[in-house]
Amino acid sequence: MTIKKLSRRDVLRGSVATGAGLIAAGSGFPVFAQDAAPAPDEALPVGGSGKLTVIHRTEYFEAAQTAFRDTVQAFADAKNVELDISTTNPESFGDFMGKMTAAVKAGNPPDFAYTSNVSISQLHLLDLVEDMTDVVDEAVKRYGDIMPGLNAAKTAQIDGKWWAVPLIGTTTGYYARGDKLKEKGIDPASLKTIVDRREAALAISGPDFYGWGFTPNQSGDGFGFLIATVQAFGGHFTDETGQVVTFDSPETVAAFEFLRETYDRNGKYAAMLPPGVESWNDTGNNEAYLAGQIGFTQNAFSIYAQAKRDGNPVYANTLLLQAPAALNGDSRDGGNVGGWMTVFKGAPNAALAKELALNLLDPANFGKIAALGSVLFTPAYQNLWTPELLAAEPNLATIKQAVDVTDPFLGQSWPANPNAGVDAIRAQGVLEQSVGNVISGRMAPADAVKDAHQKMRDLFEEGGIMQP
């Protein structure tokens, strides 16, 4: 077998696709970026000697963002240095990697960035960031080990060195309407698998209320739900090496049979299906859940945060559940780093920027921001999960449990580590299209699986990963 290697030019050419997909590519999890207000395409801030230049993501809660900026300002004041601070995410700068490359080459990059939607492996491959091993080592010494379920080292530790510092952790949110379950006498602890949750979704459905809030349509949410379902039955894209497509299996066919039955508008589960769920995009389940129309869904924590921020009555009735276990009982818990801190190559104030990273992790600062950021700003280090923080939000304990597992699930690439082949499958929508063929009746489950398997083989070989 041969594996096509990407040059720096190849990576730079593809870097315009930064965003939620790259988070997933780094961690293997179907994780979705938090909502952010759109921003115009603009130039990166220009770094300079004697001026600490900081760019950071837009926070969902304005109070949390204000606390973050106040913390950075207090640090700059204490160091007697001018501060240039601005909000961003990589998409708002258009060709983020290209602009960062130009800034580094010109010798005037920003000093420090705290972002969610950027690939650390790309930043390293393009030689755009400084080695942060000393900062990570010090952070662990002060604040405890990085939460084991975050898979942080697989994302940012390359050639034995850390190229970014974890600031916050996250996982996928699995939501249920606790009040509806209580009405039907259903114990949430009994809902261990996707099969259990389907039965509960049907039980809580009624006039103008639909239990099932999962779309099979081509989208971030659709892909996340479908691959989790396939894997729950024991199916997977590749073998453990990540190099050989193994999608066509009895386990995958069983998962497709489950999905055919679930979305049959004339079948047993029709009453739990919201109108149009088959064609929802990534906002469909958000809108339906916040409107009080659906009982179960999975999504980024922006749904939960918006309900809390807006005083929506669904907030008080929302339970966060553990990730559904596989049908054989195997855990699917795990997460990823939701916010990274980087220092750019040749930054004029690199040493000061590294000090800032540790200052933001200081419990006096981190705890204040986290309390205001709710479920969107949770610790990446063991000792920052304080009793005070856990008491500030009733569902934080569920998130901590998900990211505190010692053997976290690998996510979409399971049983292999994250790899480019699986990323290509996701980008092409092969899984969603094949399930669509089943739901529409165009193909039987076994035929759809075989067809998708061949398409995946073709993608791998086009990328230089030859199949046996």
C-alpha positions as CSV (number, residue, x, y, z in Angstrom):
1,M,0.0,0.0,0.0
2,T,1.1,3.5,-0.7
3,I,0.0,6.6,1.2
4,K,-0.1,10.0,-0.6
5,K,1.8,12.6,1.5
6,L,0.5,16.1,1.5
7,S,3.0,18.9,0.8
8,R,2.8,22.3,2.6
9,R,1.4,23.7,-0.7
10,D,-1.4,21.0,-0.6
11,V,-2.3,21.9,2.9
12,L,-2.3,25.6,2.3
13,R,-4.5,25.1,-0.8
14,G,-7.0,23.2,1.3
15,S,-6.9,25.4,4.3
16,V,-9.7,27.6,3.2
17,A,-11.9,24.8,4.5
18,T,-11.1,25.6,8.1
19,G,-14.0,25.3,10.5
20,A,-16.0,22.7,12.3
21,G,-14.9,20.0,10.0
22,L,-11.3,20.5,11.1
23,I,-12.2,20.1,14.7
24,A,-13.7,16.8,13.9
25,A,-10.7,15.9,11.7
26,G,-8.4,16.6,14.6
27,S,-10.3,14.7,17.3
28,G,-12.3,12.1,15.4
29,F,-15.5,13.3,17.0
30,P,-18.6,14.7,15.3
31,V,-18.3,17.9,17.2
32,F,-20.0,21.1,15.9
33,A,-18.7,24.7,16.3
34,Q,-20.6,27.0,18.6
35,D,-22.6,29.6,16.9
36,A,-20.9,32.9,16.3
37,A,-22.0,36.2,14.9
38,P,-20.8,36.7,11.3
39,A,-17.9,39.0,10.8
40,P,-16.6,40.7,7.7
41,D,-13.5,39.5,5.9
42,E,-10.6,41.6,7.2
43,A,-6.9,41.6,7.7
44,L,-5.2,40.0,10.6
45,P,-4.0,42.3,13.4
46,V,-0.4,43.2,13.0
47,G,2.0,42.3,15.8
48,G,4.7,44.6,17.0
49,S,7.4,45.0,19.6
50,G,6.1,46.4,22.9
51,K,2.4,45.7,22.0
52,L,0.8,42.5,23.0
53,T,-1.5,41.4,20.1
54,V,-4.3,38.9,21.0
55,I,-7.0,37.4,18.9
56,H,-9.8,35.3,20.4
57,R,-13.0,33.5,19.5
58,T,-16.4,35.1,20.0
59,E,-18.1,33.8,23.1
60,Y,-21.7,32.9,23.1
61,F,-22.3,34.7,26.4
62,E,-21.3,38.3,26.3
63,A,-20.5,38.3,30.0
64,A,-18.0,35.5,29.6
65,Q,-16.4,37.4,26.7
66,T,-16.2,40.5,28.8
67,A,-14.6,38.6,31.6
68,F,-12.0,37.1,29.2
69,R,-11.1,40.5,27.8
70,D,-10.9,42.0,31.2
71,T,-8.5,39.3,32.3
72,V,-6.3,39.8,29.3
73,Q,-6.3,43.6,29.9
74,A,-5.4,43.2,33.6
75,F,-2.5,41.0,32.5
76,A,-1.3,43.6,30.0
77,D,-1.6,46.3,32.6
78,A,0.4,44.3,35.2
79,K,3.1,43.8,32.6
80,N,3.0,47.5,31.6
81,V,2.5,46.7,27.9
82,E,0.0,48.1,25.3
83,L,-2.7,45.6,24.3
84,D,-4.3,45.1,20.9
85,I,-7.1,42.6,21.3
86,S,-9.8,41.6,18.8
87,T,-12.4,38.8,18.3
88,T,-12.4,36.4,15.5
89,N,-12.8,32.9,14.3
90,P,-10.9,31.5,11.3
91,E,-13.8,31.7,8.9
92,S,-14.2,35.4,9.5
93,F,-10.8,36.0,8.1
94,G,-11.4,34.1,4.9
95,D,-8.1,32.4,4.0
96,F,-6.9,32.3,7.6
97,M,-3.9,30.0,7.0
98,G,-2.8,32.0,3.9
99,K,-3.0,35.2,5.8
100,M,-1.2,33.7,8.8
101,T,1.5,32.4,6.5
102,A,2.0,35.9,5.0
103,A,2.1,37.5,8.5
104,V,4.7,35.0,9.8
105,K,6.8,35.5,6.6
106,A,6.6,39.3,7.0
107,G,7.7,39.0,10.6
108,N,4.7,40.8,12.1
109,P,2.2,38.1,13.2
110,P,-0.1,38.5,16.2
111,D,1.4,37.2,19.4
112,F,-1.4,35.0,20.8
113,A,-4.6,33.3,19.6
114,Y,-7.4,31.5,21.4
115,T,-9.5,29.8,18.8
116,S,-11.8,26.8,18.3
117,N,-12.0,26.3,14.6
118,V,-8.4,25.8,13.4
119,S,-6.3,22.7,12.7
120,I,-3.3,22.5,14.9
121,S,-1.7,20.0,12.6
122,Q,-2.0,22.5,9.7
123,L,-0.5,25.3,11.8
124,H,2.4,23.0,12.7
125,L,2.9,21.7,9.2
126,L,3.0,25.2,7.8
127,D,5.5,26.2,10.5
128,L,3.1,29.0,11.8
129,V,3.3,28.3,15.6
130,E,5.8,28.1,18.4
131,D,6.6,25.0,20.4
132,M,4.3,25.2,23.5
133,T,5.6,22.1,25.4
134,D,7.0,24.2,28.2
135,V,3.6,25.9,28.8
136,V,1.7,22.6,28.7
137,D,4.1,21.0,31.1
138,E,3.8,23.9,33.5
139,A,0.0,23.9,33.2
140,V,-0.2,20.2,34.1
141,K,2.1,20.8,37.0
142,R,-0.1,23.6,38.3
143,Y,-3.6,22.4,37.4
144,G,-3.5,18.7,37.1
145,D,-3.5,16.3,34.1
146,I,-5.4,17.2,30.9
147,M,-8.8,15.5,31.1
148,P,-8.0,12.1,29.5
149,G,-11.2,11.9,27.4
150,L,-10.2,15.0,25.4
151,N,-7.7,13.2,23.1
152,A,-5.6,16.3,23.4
153,A,-2.3,14.7,22.6
154,K,-3.6,13.1,19.4
155,T,-4.6,16.6,18.2
156,A,-1.7,18.9,19.2
157,Q,1.3,16.8,20.3
158,I,3.4,16.2,17.1
159,D,6.9,14.8,17.1
160,G,6.8,14.7,20.9
161,K,6.1,18.4,21.2
162,W,3.0,20.4,22.0
163,W,2.1,23.0,19.4
164,A,-1.0,24.4,21.2
165,V,-2.2,24.6,24.8
166,P,-5.7,23.3,25.8
167,L,-7.8,26.0,27.4
168,I,-11.3,24.4,27.5
169,G,-12.7,20.9,26.8
170,T,-16.0,19.9,25.3
171,T,-18.0,16.9,24.1
172,T,-21.2,16.3,22.1
173,G,-24.4,17.2,24.0
174,Y,-27.1,14.5,24.1
175,Y,-30.4,16.2,25.1
176,A,-33.6,14.8,26.4
177,R,-36.8,16.4,27.7
178,G,-36.8,15.3,31.3
179,D,-40.3,16.5,32.0
180,K,-41.7,14.3,29.1
181,L,-39.8,11.3,30.3
182,K,-41.1,11.8,33.9
183,E,-44.7,12.0,32.6
184,K,-44.3,8.6,31.0
185,G,-42.5,7.1,34.0
186,I,-39.3,6.6,32.0
187,D,-36.0,6.5,34.0
188,P,-33.4,8.4,32.1
189,A,-30.7,6.1,33.5
190,S,-32.4,3.2,31.6
191,L,-31.8,4.9,28.2
192,K,-28.4,3.4,27.6
193,T,-28.4,2.7,23.8
194,I,-29.9,4.3,20.7
195,V,-32.4,1.5,20.6
196,D,-33.6,2.4,24.1
197,R,-33.9,6.0,23.2
198,R,-35.9,5.3,20.1
199,E,-38.5,3.4,22.1
200,A,-38.6,6.3,24.6
201,A,-38.9,8.8,21.8
202,L,-42.0,7.0,20.5
203,A,-43.5,6.8,24.0
204,I,-43.3,10.5,24.7
205,S,-44.6,11.6,21.3
206,G,-48.1,13.1,21.1
207,P,-50.1,15.8,19.4
208,D,-47.7,18.5,18.1
209,F,-44.8,16.9,20.0
210,Y,-42.3,14.5,18.4
211,G,-39.8,12.4,20.3
212,W,-37.2,11.9,17.6
213,G,-35.0,15.0,16.7
214,F,-32.2,13.4,14.7
215,T,-31.9,14.1,11.0
216,P,-30.3,11.7,8.5
217,N,-29.7,14.5,6.0
218,Q,-26.3,15.5,4.7
219,S,-25.1,17.9,7.4
220,G,-22.8,18.0,10.4
221,D,-25.6,16.9,12.7
222,G,-26.8,14.2,10.2
223,F,-23.3,12.7,9.8
224,G,-22.7,12.7,13.6
225,F,-25.9,10.8,14.3
226,L,-25.5,8.3,11.4
227,I,-21.9,7.3,12.1
228,A,-22.7,7.0,15.8
229,T,-25.6,4.7,14.9
230,V,-23.5,2.5,12.5
231,Q,-20.8,2.2,15.2
232,A,-23.4,1.4,17.9
233,F,-24.2,-1.7,15.9
234,G,-20.5,-2.5,15.4
235,G,-20.0,-1.2,11.9
236,H,-17.0,1.1,10.9
237,F,-15.4,2.7,8.0
238,T,-12.0,1.1,8.2
239,D,-9.9,-1.5,10.0
240,E,-7.6,-0.5,12.9
241,T,-4.9,0.8,10.6
242,G,-7.2,3.3,9.0
243,Q,-6.0,2.2,5.6
244,V,-8.5,-0.6,4.5
245,V,-12.2,0.1,4.0
246,T,-14.3,-2.4,6.0
247,F,-17.7,-0.7,5.7
248,D,-19.6,-3.6,4.1
249,S,-20.3,-5.9,7.1
250,P,-23.3,-7.6,8.7
251,E,-23.1,-5.0,11.5
252,T,-23.4,-2.0,9.1
253,V,-26.3,-3.7,7.3
254,A,-28.1,-4.1,10.7
255,A,-27.6,-0.4,11.4
256,F,-29.1,0.5,8.0
257,E,-32.1,-1.8,8.7
258,F,-32.6,0.1,12.0
259,L,-32.5,3.4,10.1
260,R,-34.9,2.2,7.4
261,E,-37.3,1.1,10.1
262,T,-36.9,4.4,12.1
263,Y,-37.7,6.7,9.2
264,D,-40.5,4.7,7.7
265,R,-43.4,7.2,7.5
266,N,-45.9,4.3,7.3
267,G,-44.3,2.2,10.1
268,K,-44.2,1.8,13.8
269,Y,-42.2,4.9,14.5
270,A,-44.0,7.4,12.2
271,A,-45.6,9.2,15.1
272,M,-42.3,10.3,16.6
273,L,-40.9,11.9,13.4
274,P,-41.2,15.7,13.1
275,P,-42.4,17.1,9.7
276,G,-39.4,17.4,7.4
277,V,-36.8,15.8,9.7
278,E,-35.4,13.9,6.7
279,S,-34.3,17.1,5.1
280,W,-33.2,19.2,8.1
281,N,-29.9,21.1,7.9
282,D,-27.8,21.9,11.0
283,T,-30.3,24.4,12.3
284,G,-33.4,22.2,12.0
285,N,-33.0,20.4,15.3
286,N,-31.9,23.5,17.1
287,E,-35.1,25.3,16.1
288,A,-37.4,22.4,16.8
289,Y,-35.9,21.7,20.3
290,L,-36.0,25.4,21.3
291,A,-39.6,25.6,20.1
292,G,-40.5,22.7,22.5
293,Q,-41.4,20.4,19.6
294,I,-38.9,17.5,20.0
295,G,-37.8,15.2,22.9
296,F,-34.4,13.9,22.0
297,T,-31.5,15.3,19.9
298,Q,-27.7,15.7,19.9
299,N,-25.9,18.9,19.1
300,A,-23.2,21.3,20.3
301,F,-24.0,23.0,23.6
302,S,-25.2,26.2,21.8
303,I,-28.7,24.8,22.0
304,Y,-28.5,24.5,25.8
305,A,-26.7,27.8,26.2
306,Q,-29.3,29.6,24.1
307,A,-32.2,28.2,26.1
308,K,-30.5,29.3,29.3
309,R,-29.6,32.8,27.9
310,D,-33.1,33.4,26.6
311,G,-35.0,32.1,29.6
312,N,-36.6,29.4,27.4
313,P,-38.7,27.1,29.5
314,V,-37.1,24.0,27.8
315,Y,-33.9,24.9,29.7
316,A,-35.2,23.8,33.1
317,N,-36.6,20.6,31.5
318,T,-33.5,19.6,29.7
319,L,-31.4,16.6,30.8
320,L,-27.9,16.0,29.4
321,L,-27.4,12.3,28.9
322,Q,-24.3,10.3,28.5
323,A,-23.3,9.3,24.9
324,P,-25.4,6.2,24.1
325,A,-23.4,3.0,24.5
326,A,-22.9,0.5,21.8
327,L,-25.4,-2.3,21.6
328,N,-22.7,-4.6,23.1
329,G,-22.4,-2.2,26.1
330,D,-19.1,-0.6,25.1
331,S,-18.8,3.1,26.3
332,R,-18.9,5.8,23.7
333,D,-17.9,8.6,26.1
334,G,-15.2,11.0,25.2
335,G,-14.7,14.6,23.9
336,N,-12.1,17.0,22.5
337,V,-10.4,20.3,23.2
338,G,-12.9,23.0,22.5
339,G,-10.5,25.9,22.7
340,W,-6.7,26.1,22.0
341,M,-4.1,28.7,22.8
342,T,-1.3,29.2,20.3
343,V,1.7,31.6,20.0
344,F,2.6,32.4,16.4
345,K,6.1,31.7,14.9
346,G,8.3,34.7,15.4
347,A,5.8,36.6,17.5
348,P,7.4,39.8,18.8
349,N,6.2,39.0,22.3
350,A,6.3,35.2,22.4
351,A,7.5,34.9,26.0
352,L,4.8,37.3,27.2
353,A,2.2,35.4,25.2
354,K,3.2,32.2,26.9
355,E,2.8,33.9,30.3
356,L,-0.7,35.0,29.2
357,A,-1.7,31.4,28.5
358,L,-0.8,30.3,32.0
359,N,-2.5,33.4,33.4
360,L,-5.8,32.5,31.7
361,L,-5.6,29.1,33.3
362,D,-5.1,30.5,36.8
363,P,-8.2,29.3,38.8
364,A,-9.0,32.9,39.9
365,N,-9.3,33.8,36.2
366,F,-10.5,30.6,34.6
367,G,-13.2,30.0,37.2
368,K,-14.7,33.4,36.8
369,I,-15.0,33.1,33.0
370,A,-16.2,29.5,33.2
371,A,-19.0,30.4,35.6
372,L,-20.2,32.9,33.1
373,G,-19.7,30.7,30.1
374,S,-21.9,27.9,31.4
375,V,-21.5,24.6,29.4
376,L,-19.5,26.3,26.6
377,F,-16.4,27.1,28.8
378,T,-15.5,23.9,30.7
379,P,-12.1,22.9,32.1
380,A,-9.5,20.9,30.2
381,Y,-7.5,20.1,33.4
382,Q,-8.5,17.9,36.3
383,N,-8.0,20.4,39.1
384,L,-10.0,23.2,37.5
385,W,-13.2,21.1,37.9
386,T,-13.8,22.7,41.3
387,P,-16.9,22.0,43.5
388,E,-17.8,25.7,43.0
389,L,-17.9,25.4,39.2
390,L,-19.9,22.1,39.3
391,A,-22.4,23.8,41.5
392,A,-22.9,26.6,39.1
393,E,-24.7,24.5,36.4
394,P,-26.7,21.4,37.1
395,N,-25.6,19.5,34.0
396,L,-21.9,20.1,34.2
397,A,-21.3,16.9,36.1
398,T,-22.5,14.9,33.0
399,I,-19.9,16.8,30.8
400,K,-17.2,16.1,33.3
401,Q,-18.0,12.4,33.4
402,A,-17.9,12.3,29.6
403,V,-14.4,13.8,29.3
404,D,-12.9,12.1,32.4
405,V,-12.8,8.6,30.8
406,T,-9.4,7.0,30.6
407,D,-10.0,5.2,27.3
408,P,-12.1,7.7,25.3
409,F,-13.9,6.6,22.2
410,L,-12.1,7.5,19.0
411,G,-15.2,8.8,17.3
412,Q,-15.8,8.7,13.5
413,S,-12.6,7.0,12.7
414,W,-13.0,4.1,15.2
415,P,-11.3,1.6,15.5
416,A,-8.5,3.6,13.8
417,N,-7.0,6.9,14.9
418,P,-8.2,10.0,13.1
419,N,-7.1,9.9,9.5
420,A,-7.4,11.6,6.1
421,G,-9.3,8.8,4.5
422,V,-12.2,9.0,6.9
423,D,-12.2,12.8,6.6
424,A,-12.6,12.4,2.9
425,I,-15.6,10.1,3.4
426,R,-17.2,12.7,5.6
427,A,-16.5,15.5,3.2
428,Q,-18.1,13.7,0.3
429,G,-21.3,12.8,2.2
430,V,-21.1,9.2,1.3
431,L,-22.7,7.9,4.5
432,E,-25.7,10.3,4.4
433,Q,-26.3,9.6,0.7
434,S,-26.3,5.9,1.2
435,V,-28.8,6.1,4.1
436,G,-30.9,8.4,1.9
437,N,-31.0,5.7,-0.7
438,V,-32.4,3.3,2.0
439,I,-34.9,5.7,3.5
440,S,-36.3,6.7,0.1
441,G,-36.7,3.0,-1.0
442,R,-34.2,3.4,-3.8
443,M,-32.0,0.6,-2.4
444,A,-32.2,-2.2,0.1
445,P,-30.0,-1.8,3.1
446,A,-27.5,-4.5,2.0
447,D,-27.2,-3.0,-1.5
448,A,-26.8,0.6,-0.2
449,V,-24.0,-0.6,2.1
450,K,-22.2,-2.4,-0.8
451,D,-22.6,0.7,-2.9
452,A,-21.2,3.0,-0.2
453,H,-18.3,0.6,0.5
454,Q,-17.2,0.8,-3.2
455,K,-17.4,4.6,-3.2
456,M,-15.2,4.7,-0.1
457,R,-12.7,2.4,-1.7
458,D,-12.6,4.7,-4.7
459,L,-12.0,7.7,-2.5
460,F,-9.1,6.0,-0.7
461,E,-7.5,5.0,-3.9
462,E,-7.9,8.4,-5.5
463,G,-6.1,9.7,-2.4
464,G,-3.3,7.2,-2.9
465,I,-4.4,4.7,-0.3
466,M,-4.6,1.6,-2.4
467,Q,-7.1,-1.1,-1.4
468,P,-6.4,-4.9,-1.3
